[in-house]
Amino acid sequence: MSNPHDSWYHERESAWLYRVVANAESDPRHQQLFRALSQAAEEQATHWARLANPGEFRPRARARLVAILVRRLGPRALKPVLAAMKLRGLSVYSGAGAIDGHLMPVTVQDVGQRHRSVTGGNNLRAAVFGVNDGLVSNLSLILGVAGAGASSQVILTSGLAGLLAGSLSMASGEYVSVRSQREMYEYQIGLERDELAEYPAEEAEELALIYQARGVELEQARSIAARLMSSPEHALNTLAREELGLNPDELASPWAAAVFSFCAFGSGALLPLLPYLLHAASATVLYWSAGTTMAALFVVGMALSLFNGRNSLHGGARMLLIGAAAAACTWAVGHFLGAALG
């Protein structure tokens, strides 16, 4: 942080928001943590005030809006927003945290969490949902155009356009999302690196306070924090996880995420088109398209049961009904418009 005034303002704003979070907290340990972090931020603001000679502090509109949302929705629901405001201690809302290099469960659900493959599971889940989106959206488009009385060639052209448009939309959205997440992490970690160099003792104390909020005795927490802070890179990684609630391991490549999303959606959107690509002149091609897609939706619904633990047949039937309802609605709208405009 090369600008003392900006650094002063950031610390004062953080101290103000910490007090808002503490007042909105129902857990006494969390209240104590955020009040202590508020005090630490005030002390750091005093350090910068000697260099900046600032005026009166007034929270900006964004900080006031965040404060209103925290009071209404609670800090846990606003964790991503608070992370963007660079508030620390947010890992208390994230489940397991690293203590002395090992994950510490803080809820019953966290027990055994380190044995689960989070990244792989998220990728598989994203693939299943991407395929499902492609199936439902393109079948609905095809049936809407077919309901208006269009020819097979027009339906095929519309379906191909829908496949490409949907895939590009999904890919661009995923790219922007992952790129924004990575940029936020890079910005936050840069600020954390500056603060670690400027006042390492204060950073170690803040880390100890976070561990204390998780039930570790304060002296033991300080000992663990001091040991972790002995290595600058290890300390920076730990501070990112524990103070900011950021996990560097969960940051994917924006381009990889975009390609993955494009392929998942496109593969689902292609299935309703296959009968038209293979037998466009057939009188029953629309039925083949709908039947093939409905069968695929049933399989997707069964696959989703892997993530929610529900009965696979129930999941398949539910997804089939959802897809059928969407397709029926678009066919009815297309039929109505075709009759009205034809």
MARPA-245767 format. One record per residue (C-alpha): x, y, z; residue in one letter. Coordinates in pm, whole numbers, padded with zeros to 5 digits, always signed. Example, Ala and Ser with C-alpha at 12.3 -4.5 7.8 and 13.67 -1.06 7.14 Angstrom:
REM MARPA-245767
+01230-00450+00780A;+01367-00106+00714S;
***
This chain:
REM MARPA-245767
+00000+00000+00000M;+00197+00297-00127S;-00067+00560-00048N;-00089+00625+00328P;-00425+00802+00301H;-00583+00509+00115D;-00437+00268+00368S;-00571+00478+00656W;-00915+00491+00502Y;-00920+00117+00432H;-00830+00033+00793E;-01091+00275+00933R;-01357+00134+00701E;-01261-00221+00799S;-01280-00131+01168A;-01626+00018+01116W;-01751-00288+00927L;-01603-00524+01186Y;-01817-00354+01448R;-02123-00392+01228V;-02050-00763+01182V;-01986-00810+01555A;-02318-00646+01643N;-02499-00869+01392A;-02337-01186+01530E;-02517-01416+01773S;-02213-01633+01850D;-02017-01479+02143P;-01684-01615+02014R;-01744-01459+01674H;-01846-01132+01839Q;-01523-01130+02035Q;-01320-01206+01723L;-01466-00926+01513F;-01445-00672+01794R;-01079-00763+01840A;-01022-00731+01464L;-01194-00393+01473S;-00956-00278+01745Q;-00658-00410+01549A;-00773-00224+01238A;-00808+00097+01441E;-00451+00058+01564E;-00326+00005+01210Q;-00524+00310+01097A;-00344+00509+01367T;-00013+00393+01218H;-00113+00525+00874W;-00266+00844+01017A;+00080+00955+01131R;+00187+00949+00765L;-00132+01067+00596A;-00269+01339+00827N;-00627+01245+00726P;-00951+01424+00803G;-01273+01287+00946E;-01369+00932+00851F;-01701+00880+00676R;-01797+00538+00536P;-01867+00545+00166R;-02197+00443+00008A;-02077+00090-00071R;-01973+00027+00290A;-02304+00163+00419R;-02496-00062+00180L;-02295-00365+00294V;-02365-00272+00656A;-02740-00260+00587I;-02729-00603+00420L;-02525-00752+00705V;-02780-00627+00959R;-03069-00769+00759R;-02923-01095+00623L;-02644-01175+00867G;-02266-01194+00813P;-02261-01555+00692R;-02489-01478+00396A;-02270-01180+00304L;-01938-01364+00323K;-01843-01316-00047P;-01925-00945-00023V;-01732-00904+00301L;-01436-01084+00142A;-01444-00833-00143A;-01433-00558+00122M;-01122-00734+00260K;-01258-00821+00600L;-01063-01090+00781R;-01175-01379+00996G;-01428-01497+00738L;-01293-01851+00749S;-01503-01901+01065V;-01797-01925+00823Y;-01623-02166+00587S;-01612-02490+00781G;-01273-02649+00834A;-00969-02431+00865G;-00599-02504+00879A;-00449-02512+01226I;-00077-02573+01244D;-00085-02712+00892G;-00380-02946+00951H;-00750-02900+00882L;-00956-02848+01194M;-01326-02940+01179P;-01550-02681+01339V;-01884-02853+01269T;-02000-03213+01252V;-02027-03180+00872Q;-01657-03093+00851D;-01542-03428+00996V;-01363-03618+00719G;-01381-03319+00484Q;-01013-03345+00395R;-01072-03692+00251H;-01319-03563-00005R;-01221-03444-00351S;-01387-03105-00368V;-01250-02990-00701T;-01330-03309-00888G;-01680-03318-00744G;-01748-02960-00846N;-01628-03024-01200N;-01851-03330-01235L;-02145-03143-01090R;-02087-02849-01328A;-02070-03092-01623A;-02400-03255-01530V;-02576-02921-01489F;-02425-02789-01812G;-02552-03091-02006V;-02893-03054-01843N;-02914-02685-01940D;-02826-02768-02299G;-03085-03046-02320L;-03374-02843-02180V;-03301-02514-02355S;-03241-02654-02703N;-03530-02902-02691L;-03755-02616-02582S;-03627-02402-02870L;-03678-02683-03123I;-04031-02757-03005L;-04120-02388-02997G;-04015-02348-03360V;-04181-02677-03454A;-04502-02568-03282G;-04512-02264-03509A;-04519-02498-03808G;-04163-02447-03933A;-03996-02691-04168S;-03727-02937-04061S;-03460-02721-04224Q;-03571-02415-04025V;-03586-02621-03705I;-03234-02753-03767L;-03100-02404-03836T;-03270-02267-03525S;-03137-02555-03313G;-02782-02506-03436L;-02807-02133-03366A;-02942-02209-03020G;-02659-02453-02953L;-02393-02204-03054L;-02554-01906-02881A;-02616-02097-02560G;-02269-02248-02551S;-02102-01912-02611L;-02322-01747-02350S;-02238-02012-02091M;-01868-01999-02177A;-01846-01620-02161S;-02037-01610-01833G;-01812-01872-01679E;-01500-01693-01804Y;-01610-01360-01653V;-01708-01529-01326S;-01380-01718-01280V;-01170-01425-01405R;-01341-01193-01157S;-01284-01439-00876Q;-00918-01470-00964R;-00873-01093-00994E;-01034-01045-00653M;-00801-01304-00504Y;-00494-01147-00667E;-00595-00802-00541Y;-00668-00926-00190Q;-00351-01131-00164I;-00150-00831-00286G;-00292-00619-00005L;-00224-00898+00242E;+00137-00923+00124R;+00184-00549+00180D;+00034-00567+00529E;+00243-00870+00618L;+00556-00673+00527A;+00436-00356+00704E;+00325-00503+01040Y;+00389-00880+01071P;+00332-00887+01448A;-00019-00746+01411E;-00097-00997+01136E;+00018-01282+01358A;-00204-01157+01640E;-00505-01136+01409E;-00442-01493+01297L;-00423-01604+01661A;-00756-01433+01731L;-00917-01629+01450I;-00791-01956+01594Y;-00910-01850+01938Q;-01259-01794+01793A;-01250-02157+01685R;-01189-02279+02035G;-00809-02283+02063V;-00662-02137+02381E;-00518-01792+02311L;-00158-01872+02410E;-00160-02189+02203Q;-00316-01997+01913A;-00040-01736+01936R;+00225-02008+01937S;+00072-02170+01627I;+00041-01834+01450A;+00402-01743+01527A;+00523-02074+01388R;+00316-02035+01071L;+00441-01678+01021M;+00805-01786+01027S;+00787-01867+00654S;+00672-01565+00446P;+00512-01766+00165E;+00349-02012+00403H;+00231-01720+00613A;+00079-01547+00311L;-00106-01863+00206N;-00234-01916+00560T;-00347-01555+00595L;-00536-01578+00265A;-00723-01883+00388R;-00780-01783+00747E;-00817-01405+00738E;-00979-01362+00400L;-01152-01699+00364G;-00993-01749+00021L;-00875-02087-00101N;-00611-02062-00378P;-00666-02429-00466D;-01024-02356-00574E;-00925-02100-00837L;-00958-02249-01183A;-00823-02115-01509S;-01082-01880-01670P;-01013-02025-02015W;-01037-02383-01891A;-01365-02304-01717A;-01501-02139-02033A;-01406-02435-02255V;-01545-02681-02001F;-01875-02491-01984S;-01894-02458-02363F;-01844-02831-02415C;-02087-02936-02139A;-02370-02714-02265F;-02295-02791-02629G;-02300-03167-02577S;-02641-03143-02413G;-02778-02906-02677A;-02654-03131-02957L;-02860-03432-02853L;-03204-03292-02954P;-03052-03201-03292L;-02909-03543-03374L;-03233-03682-03525P;-03253-03376-03750Y;-02890-03414-03854L;-02942-03784-03934L;-03303-03802-04061H;-03425-03448-04127A;-03675-03567-04390A;-03844-03823-04165S;-04201-03749-04059A;-04126-03872-03707T;-03803-03677-03657V;-03962-03444-03400L;-04077-03740-03191Y;-03729-03891-03206W;-03579-03562-03095S;-03819-03527-02803A;-03792-03893-02701G;-03412-03898-02713T;-03390-03581-02507T;-03641-03703-02249M;-03443-04024-02204A;-03126-03820-02158A;-03300-03594-01903L;-03402-03901-01705F;-03038-04016-01699V;-02922-03667-01596V;-03176-03665-01314G;-03043-03999-01194M;-02688-03862-01210A;-02785-03562-00996L;-02886-03805-00721S;-02513-03863-00672L;-02489-03510-00532F;-02807-03487-00327N;-02831-03843-00194G;-03193-03880-00310R;-03349-04181-00481N;-03214-04205-00836S;-03545-04304-00996L;-03719-04017-00821H;-03448-03779-00941G;-03476-03906-01297G;-03855-03879-01301A;-03844-03528-01157R;-03597-03406-01420M;-03803-03574-01691L;-04119-03393-01576L;-03938-03058-01554I;-03799-03095-01905G;-04133-03212-02043A;-04314-02916-01885A;-04065-02667-02030A;-04087-02829-02374A;-04468-02839-02366A;-04487-02471-02272C;-04260-02358-02553T;-04441-02580-02805W;-04775-02429-02697A;-04639-02074-02726V;-04491-02149-03068G;-04815-02308-03185H;-05017-02009-03064F;-04784-01758-03228L;-04772-01959-03548G;-05151-01966-03567A;-05181-01597-03476A;-04918-01476-03720L;-04969-01733-03992G;
***
